[in-house]
Amino acid sequence: MHNDRPGIVARYGGRRLRWLAVAVAAPLFGMVAAFATVQDGLEPVPFGVVVEPLALAAAPLREPGTILYFQEDRFRGGDTLRALLERLGADEGEAATFLRSTQAVRYFRRVRPGTTVQAKVDEGGRLRSLWFLTDRDTTLSIDRLGDGFGASEQKAETVRSVEMRTGEIKSSLFGATDAAGIPDNVAIQIADIFAGDIDFHRDLRRGDRFAVVFETSYHAGEATRPGRVLAVEFSSQRKIYRAVWFQDPWGKGGYYTPEGTNLRKAFLRSPLEFSRVTSGFGMRRHPILQQWRAHQGIDYGAPAGTRVRATGDGVVAFAGRRNGYGNLVVLKHHGGYSTYYAHLQGFARSVRGGARVAQGNVIGYVGQTGWASGPHLHYEFHIRNQNRNPLAIAFPAAEPIPANELAAFARSSEPLLSRLNLLKNSDLALLE
C-alpha cells in the first residue's frame, strides 16, 4: 500500500522512509524521523524581558473642596439637626455654622421624622447644600452662599400610584393598618367614611377584616405621602360595608355605596376621631355628687387638648361657660336636632354665636372644666329638646347620587369595585 501524499514522508540520509514502515519496523527509526522533522523546522525565536521606566504625566493639583460627596439619611424621631448634619458628613464647625443661619434653621423646621434628607459635602467636611421633600409636595433646597446659607423652594414632580391593602383586626384599627403597611392618614379616612355606620370605639371585634384602595404620591421613586381613599370594604359582625369615591362634574365628591346611596350621614356617630366611652347613656352614680342620677349623654375619655369635631352641619347657638358643663358649645341643626359639647379646655377660633360650622369641623378641645373628675368630653344629642342616646338612634343619610349621574357613577365605580373583589378573593385563597 503506497501513500505519496506530501507531509507524511520523512527523509533521512537520502532515503525515503514511510511513516507506516517506521512505526512497524523499529521505534528507533521513528524517534530519528521525529528528530529529523524538528531539525528541519524553523529556528525558535529568542525572547527576553526588558524593563523600561515610563514617564507618568503629572496629575493636576485640585483646589481644596472640589471633590464633592453625595450623602443621604433620614430624619429620625427625637433627632437633632446637629446630629443629622454630622451623619451627612458635615464636620462640627459646619454644623455650628448652619445652626447659626437663622433662615436655614427656619426652613429646616419643616422636616418631619422619616423625611429623607440629601446633601452635598466636600472632602473637607464643608456643607455645600442639602435638600428634602416637604409635606406640600415641594422640594426645599438650602445652599451655601459665601459664609452663610440661603433657601429656595420649588414644586416637586410627583407621580400618583394606586395602592391596594387588606388587613384583619386583632386589637385596634390602627394596629391592623400598621401591620398591613397602611399609613395612619388612610386609617383615619376609613374611620371617617364609615363613621355614620360603625362606632370604631366599641363596635370592632377581633377577626373583622377590611380592604382598601388608595392613592399614594411618589417622588424620585420614593413614596412621599398617602392620598385619598378610592374604595374600601369593612366586614364587621357578619355585615359588609362598602364605599367608593365619586366626584360629580362640578367637583363635589363623596363616598357612596355601590348602589349610589350616600354614606355621609347627617351626623357622625362620635365627635372624637379615636377615644373610649367612659360613661354611657342612662342611670349612673355621679362621680362628683355620689348620687344615682340619669346621665343624659355620652362621656368620651381622651387626653386634654384632643380635637372635638362638630357631628353635623349647624349654627353655633352657644359658646361659653355654663354651670356644671364648664366650657360648652351648643350647635343647632336642621330638623329640630341640637348637639352639646361640654367640659372643653377651649374653643376653636371660628366658634362664636351665630357662626356656621360644617360636619367634621373642629369646634373645641377636650378639657376638664365644670363638674369633671378628669379630662373627657360630655356629648349630648337632642331631638326637639329631648335627650336621646346618640349611639342607639338611626341617623338620616345625605342625598344619594342623582338619577342623571348614575351612569357616570357606574363607570367610575366599576374598576374600583373590581379591585376590592380582587383583594377579597385573595383573602379567601389565603384562608383556604
N, C-alpha and C positions, 0 to 999 in steps of 0.2 A: 504494500500500500504506500503510495507516494503522496506527499503533500508539498508542493513547491511554492506555497503562498509565502510572500515575504514576511519576515518578522518571526517566523518560527524556526529558522535555521541559524545556527551559530558557526562561525568559522574559527578553527584553532589549528595553528601550524600548517595552514594551507589546505587542510582537509575540511570537507563539509560534514558536519555531524547533525543528524536529525535528532530532535528532542526526544522522540519516542525511543530511538535506539539508545541514547544516553541513559534514559531512565531505566531501561530494562537491563542493559549490559553492565554498567558499572556506576555506582553512586559517585565514585571519584571523578569520573568524566563529567558528571552533572555538576559537581562543585567547580570544576575547572571552567566548564562552559559558563556558569554563572559569574565566576570571577572575570572571565573574558568579557562578558557583557558590561560589567561595571567599569572595567578598564577602558573599554571603547566608548563609554558615555562622556557627558560634559564634565569639565573640571568643576569642583564645588566652588561656590562664590565665598570669598573670605568676608567676615564681618567682625565688627568690634563696637565697643561702647565709647562714645565721645561725650563728655560733659562740658558744656559751654555756659558761662553765666549770661543771663538775659537782662538787659537794662529795662527796669519797670518804670512806667510813666508815673510821675509824682502825683499823688491824689490831691485834688484841690482842698484847701482848708475851708471848713464850713464855719459860718458865723455861729456863735453860741445861740441856742434857742431855735435853730432852723429845723431840727428834727422834731416832728410832731407825732404824738401818740393819741390814738382814739380810745377812750375809756367808756365803760358803761356800768351802771349799778342801779339798784332800786332804793328808793327812799323808804325806810322801814318805820313801823310804828314805834314811837318813842325815840326816834333818831334825832340827832342834832345836825345842823347844817355843817358844822366844822368836821364832824365825823364822816359825813358823806363826801365832803371835798377831799379829805385825806384818803378815803378809799378810791377816789377817782384819780389819785396820783399827784394832787397838788400838795406842795410842802406846807409846813406850818405857817411860814411867812405869807405865802399866797392866800391861805385860808383866812389869816388875820386881815389882809388887805381887802379881801372880798367882803368879810363881815363888817368892815368899816364903810363899805359902799352902801349908803342908805338906799339908793334906788334899786340896787341889785337885791338886797335883802327884802325890800318891799315886794318886789315881783316874785321872789322865791317863796314867799309865804303861800303862794297858790299851789305849791306842791303838796300832794296828798300821799299818805302811806300807800305803797305799792306802785307809785309812779316811776317809770324808767327814766333815768337822767343820763344823758350822754355828754361827754366833754372832750375837748382838745387840750392836751397838756404837753409842753415841750420837755426835752431831756433834762432841763434844769429844774423841773417841777413848777414852772410858771404856768398858771391857768390862762389859756387863750380865750376859750369860750365854753359855754355849756348851754344845753337846750333840752326842753322836755315838752310833752303834750299836756295841755291844760284840760280841765273838765268842760271847757267851752268849745272843744274841737279846734283849738288854735295852737300853734307852736310858738312858745316863748323862748327867745334866744337872748342870752346875756353874754356880751362880748367885751374884751378888753379894749379900752380907749385910753391910751397913754398909761398913766398910773392909776386909773380908775376903771369903772365898768359902766356900760350902757346897755339898755334893754330894748328889744324890738319884738313885736308880735304880729303874726300873720296867720291867715286861715289855713288850716291843715287839710290836706287832701285825704278824705276818708272814704271807705267803701263799706256799704251795708251788706250784711250777710244774714241769712235766716238760720237760727239755731233751733234744735229740737231736743227736748229733755223729758225724762219721766222719772218718777220717784215714788217712794212709799213712806207714809207717816209712821214713825216709831216713837217719837216723843213730842215733836212740835213741827209746825210748818217750816220754820227757819232751819231746824235741824235736818229736815228731809231735803230742803232745797240746797243746803250746804253740801250734803252727801252726794247730791246729783250734779254738783258743779254749777248751780244756778245762782246768779247774783241776787243779793238782798233786794235790790230795786225791783226785780222781777217778782220776787216773793210778795212784796208789798202790793204790787199791781194785782196779783192773783187774789189776795185778800180783799182788795177794793172791788174787784169785778164781781165777786160773789158775796159782798158784804150784806146785801139785802136778803140772801137765802141761807147763808151759813154763818154762824157765830163762831169765829175762829178762836174765841177764848174758851168755849166749853163744848162745842159740837164735834171736835176732832176725836177720832178713835184710831187706835193702833191698827194698822193694816189698810187705812184709807189710802187711795192712790190718786195720782194726778199726772197729767201730760200737758206740756206747754210748748208752744211755738212762739218764738220772739225774735226781734231784730237785735243785731249787735253791730256796732261800728268798729271798723278796723283801720289802722294807720300803720303803713310800712310793715304789714303782716302781723301786727300785734293788736289784740282786742283792746279797745280803748274804753268803751262804756256800753252797757246794755241799752236797748231802745224799748220800743213799745211791744207789749204782748199782742200777738196777732190772733192767737186761738188758744184755748185752754179747756181742759176737761178735768173735773174733780169727781171722784167716786167716793161717797161717804154714806155709811149706814144703808147700803144696798140701793142708793139713789145716785143717779148720774146727772151732773150739771155740766152743760157745755156752753161756751161763749165764743163768738168770733167778732173781730173788729170790722166795722163798716163805716165808711165816710161818704156822706152824700155829696152831690155836685156842688154844693155851696160851702164845702169844707167842714161841716159839722159832723163829728164822728162819735161813735159809742159802741157798746158791746150788746150783742143780741144773741138769742138762742138760734139754732139752725132754722127754726120756723119763722124768725123775724120778730119775736117778742123782745121788747126792751128789757135788759137785765137791770137797768138802773131803776131802783125803786124810789118812791117819793121820799123815803127816809132810809138812812143807814141803820143797821142793826145796833151799832155801837159808836159812840163819839170818840173812842180811842182806837188807834191802829192795833196795838197789842197790849194787853193787860190781863187782869184776872178779876172775876167777880168776887168781892169780899162780903157782900150782903145783898140778898135778893129782895124781891118784892113780896110784901106781906108782913105778918106779925113777927116781931123780934124783940129782944131785950135791948133797949137803947144803951149804947156803950158809955154814955156820959150820965144820963138821968137814972140809969139802972132800973128802968121800968119797962114793962111789956107794952109796946106801942106798935101801931101799924106803920110799916116802912113803905112810904108812897113812891119809892123809886128804886133804882139800882145803884149800888156803890161799886166803883171800879178802883182797885188798888193799883197805884202806879207811882213812880218816883216824882218828887216835886219838880215842876218845870216841864213835865210831859205835855205835848201839844194836845189841845182839845179841839175837835172838829165839830162844825155845825152838821147835824144829821140830815138836814133838809134845807131847801131854799126858803128864805124867810126874811123878816124885818126885825131888827133889834127893838123889842118893846121895853126892855130894862137892862141897864148895865151899871151896877154899883153894889153897895153893901146893904144887906138886908138880914137883920137878926141872926138866927142860927145858921142861915145859909152862908153867911160870910159874903165873900165876893161872888156875885150872882149875875148870870146872863140869862135873859128870857127871850126866846125867839117866837114870833107869831108866824104861822104858816097858813097856806090856803086850806079851805075845807074845815075850819074850826080846830085845827091842830096847833099845839104850842109845846115847846120843849124848854126845860130848865137845866142849867149847868151851874153847880154850886161848889163852894169851898175853894174857889180859884185863887191861885197865887197872884195872878194879874190878868189883864185883858190885852187882846191884840190891839194894835194901834188904831185900826179902822173901826173898831167896835164902839159904837156910841148910839144913843137913842135915835131911831129912825133910819139907821144905816141898813142897806140891803146886804145880805150875805148869801153865798151860794153853797150848795151841799159840798161838804169837804173842806170849806174854808176854815182856817184856824181862827178861833174866837177868843181863846184864853189858854191858861196853863194850869196844870194840876197843882193844888196847894193844900193848905191846912187851916184856912180861915173859918171863922164861925165855930159852930159846935162840931169839931172834928178831933178825933183822938190820934190821927196820923194823916199823912198825905194821901188823898184819894179824891175821886170825883163822884159827887152825888148827882145822878141824872134822872130827871122826871119826864114822863111823856103824858100829855094831857089831850083828851078829845072832848071838846066843848066843856072845858073846865073840870073834867072828871079825870082823876089819875088812872092810868092804865099801865099794865105791865108791858114794856117795850119788847121783852123777849118772848112774849106769847102771842101777840097780835099779828095779823097778816097785813103787810103794807101794800098799798096800791102801787101798780107799776107805772112807769112813764110811757109816753106814746110809742107804739110799735112802728115798724117800717111801713111807710105809706104804700098803698097798693100800687101806685105808679112807679115805685122804685124796687119792687120785689124782684123783678127780672135782673136788674143790676146787682142786687144783693146776692142772688143765687149764683151769678157768675163770679162774684168776688169771694164768696164763702166756700165754693166747691173745692178749690185746691187746698184751702186751709183745713177743711174737714177731712180731706184725703190724708193730710199729714197726721192729723190726730188718729185716724183709723190705722195708719201705718205704725204709730207708736203703740197703740193698743194691741195690735196683732203681735208686735214684737214682745210685749209683756207677756201675752198668753203663751207664746212659744217658749219663753224663758221659764214660765211656771210649769209647763209640761215637761 
